[in-house]
Amino acid sequence: MPTDFLYAAGTSNSGLLGSVLTLQSTELNSLASGSLIVSSVGGASGKFTNNDTAQGIFADLFLTLGAIGTALSAGANVAGWFLDSPDSGTTYESLTAQPARPPDFIIPLPATTISGGTVFAAHGIVLSALQFKVLVMNNSGQTFASSANTLKLAASAIQY
C-alpha cells in the first residue's frame, strides 16, 4: 500500500514546526579551539525540551560565526552533543567533558578565514526526545570571535 512521506505541516518559516530556536549564543564567544561549552542562556537556563523543538524529531542546525582573521585548520569543525536528562532536567551526562560516544552532530568548517556573519549548517540531525542541554566543542584550530556567534535549530518532522 503506498504511503505518503511528507514533511509535517508547519507553522513557521515555510513549513518548520516552530520558530527557529537559539541553542547557544554568548556561550560561544571567545571559545578556544579544543574547548567545550554547554548551553546556559537559551531555553530555560540552557535546558531544552521537546516543547521547545515543537515536538520535532529532526533538525537542521545553523552555526553563525563572527569574524576570524586567521585561517581555520584543515578538517575544522564544531562537534556537538545533546546531553540527555533521564529525570526531567535534574541530572545530565557530563556537562564538562566530551561524552564517550560519537557526536550527535558535526558542522564542517572551511580551512579559510571567516568573515563575520558566515553561516554553516548540518542537516537531518535526530533530536532527543528527552530534556537536554547542548555541548559543543570547537575543533577549528582558532578561537572564535568575541561576539556574533550563534547555534540555532530548525525543527521538522515527517508525516507518514
C-alpha positions as CSV (number, residue, x, y, z in Angstrom):
1,M,0.0,0.0,0.0
2,P,1.5,3.4,-1.0
3,T,2.2,5.8,1.8
4,D,3.0,9.5,1.5
5,F,6.2,10.5,3.2
6,L,5.9,14.2,3.6
7,Y,7.3,16.9,6.0
8,A,4.6,17.6,8.6
9,A,2.7,20.8,8.0
10,G,4.5,23.5,10.0
11,T,3.5,26.9,11.3
12,S,6.7,28.9,10.8
13,N,9.2,29.8,8.1
14,S,7.7,27.8,5.1
15,G,6.9,24.7,7.0
16,L,9.1,24.5,10.1
17,L,7.2,23.1,13.1
18,G,8.0,26.1,15.1
19,S,10.2,29.2,15.2
20,V,14.0,28.8,14.8
21,L,15.4,28.1,18.3
22,T,18.7,29.6,19.6
23,L,20.6,26.8,21.4
24,Q,23.8,28.8,22.1
25,S,24.8,32.4,21.7
26,T,27.1,34.2,24.1
27,E,28.4,30.8,25.3
28,L,30.3,30.5,22.0
29,N,32.0,33.9,22.3
30,S,35.9,33.6,22.5
31,L,35.6,29.8,22.7
32,A,39.2,28.5,22.3
33,S,40.0,25.7,19.9
34,G,39.8,22.3,21.7
35,S,37.4,23.7,24.3
36,L,33.9,22.6,25.3
37,I,31.0,24.7,26.3
38,V,27.5,23.7,27.5
39,S,24.3,25.7,26.8
40,S,23.4,28.1,29.6
41,V,21.5,31.0,28.0
42,G,18.7,29.8,25.7
43,G,15.7,27.7,26.7
44,A,15.3,27.5,30.5
45,S,18.9,28.3,31.6
46,G,20.3,26.2,28.8
47,K,17.8,23.4,29.1
48,F,15.5,22.4,26.2
49,T,12.5,20.1,25.9
50,N,10.6,18.7,23.1
51,N,8.1,21.5,23.6
52,D,11.0,23.9,22.7
53,T,11.5,22.0,19.5
54,A,7.8,21.9,18.7
55,Q,7.8,18.1,19.1
56,G,10.1,17.8,16.1
57,I,12.2,14.7,15.6
58,F,14.7,16.1,13.1
59,A,16.5,19.4,12.9
60,D,18.8,21.4,10.7
61,L,21.4,23.2,12.8
62,F,22.9,26.6,11.8
63,L,26.1,27.9,13.2
64,T,26.9,31.6,12.7
65,L,30.4,32.8,13.4
66,G,31.8,36.2,13.9
67,A,34.9,37.2,12.0
68,I,38.1,35.0,12.5
69,G,41.0,36.6,10.7
70,T,43.4,33.6,10.8
71,A,42.6,30.6,8.6
72,L,41.0,27.6,10.3
73,S,42.7,24.3,10.3
74,A,42.2,21.6,7.7
75,G,39.3,19.4,8.8
76,A,37.9,22.2,11.1
77,N,34.5,21.6,12.6
78,V,32.2,22.1,15.5
79,A,31.2,18.8,17.1
80,G,28.1,18.7,19.4
81,W,26.1,16.5,21.7
82,F,22.6,16.6,23.1
83,L,23.2,15.8,26.7
84,D,20.0,14.0,27.8
85,S,18.4,14.1,31.2
86,P,16.7,10.9,32.1
87,D,14.9,12.6,35.1
88,S,13.3,15.7,33.6
89,G,16.3,18.1,34.0
90,T,17.8,17.2,37.3
91,T,20.9,15.2,36.1
92,Y,22.6,15.1,32.7
93,E,25.5,13.4,31.0
94,S,28.7,15.1,32.0
95,L,28.5,18.9,31.4
96,T,32.3,19.5,31.5
97,A,33.8,16.6,29.5
98,Q,33.3,15.2,26.0
99,P,30.9,12.2,26.2
100,A,32.3,8.8,25.5
101,R,30.2,8.4,22.4
102,P,30.2,9.9,18.9
103,P,28.9,13.5,18.5
104,D,25.2,13.9,17.7
105,F,26.2,16.5,15.0
106,I,29.3,17.8,13.3
107,I,29.3,21.1,11.4
108,P,32.2,21.2,9.0
109,L,34.1,24.5,8.6
110,P,36.4,25.6,5.8
111,A,40.1,25.9,6.2
112,T,40.0,29.7,5.5
113,T,39.4,32.9,7.4
114,I,35.8,33.6,8.3
115,S,34.1,36.9,7.6
116,G,31.5,37.9,10.2
117,G,28.0,36.6,9.9
118,T,29.0,33.5,7.9
119,V,26.6,30.6,8.4
120,F,27.4,26.9,8.4
121,A,24.9,24.1,8.6
122,A,24.3,20.4,9.4
123,H,21.1,18.8,8.1
124,G,18.9,15.9,9.2
125,I,20.0,15.7,12.8
126,V,17.9,13.4,15.0
127,L,16.7,15.3,18.1
128,S,16.5,13.9,21.6
129,A,13.0,13.1,23.0
130,L,14.2,13.9,26.5
131,Q,15.1,17.2,28.1
132,F,18.6,18.1,27.0
133,K,21.4,20.6,27.1
134,V,23.8,21.2,24.2
135,L,27.5,20.7,24.5
136,V,29.8,21.9,21.7
137,M,33.5,21.5,21.0
138,N,35.5,24.0,18.9
139,N,37.7,21.9,16.6
140,S,38.6,24.8,14.3
141,G,42.2,25.4,15.2
142,Q,41.3,29.1,16.1
143,T,39.5,30.9,18.9
144,F,36.0,32.0,18.0
145,A,35.3,35.7,17.7
146,S,34.4,37.6,20.9
147,S,30.8,38.3,19.6
148,A,28.3,37.5,16.9
149,N,28.3,33.7,17.3
150,T,25.1,31.6,17.5
151,L,24.0,28.0,17.1
152,K,20.3,27.7,16.0
153,L,18.0,24.8,15.5
154,A,15.1,24.5,12.9
155,A,12.9,21.5,13.8
156,S,10.9,19.4,11.4
157,A,9.1,16.1,11.3
158,I,7.9,13.7,8.7
159,Q,4.2,12.7,8.2
160,Y,3.7,9.0,7.5
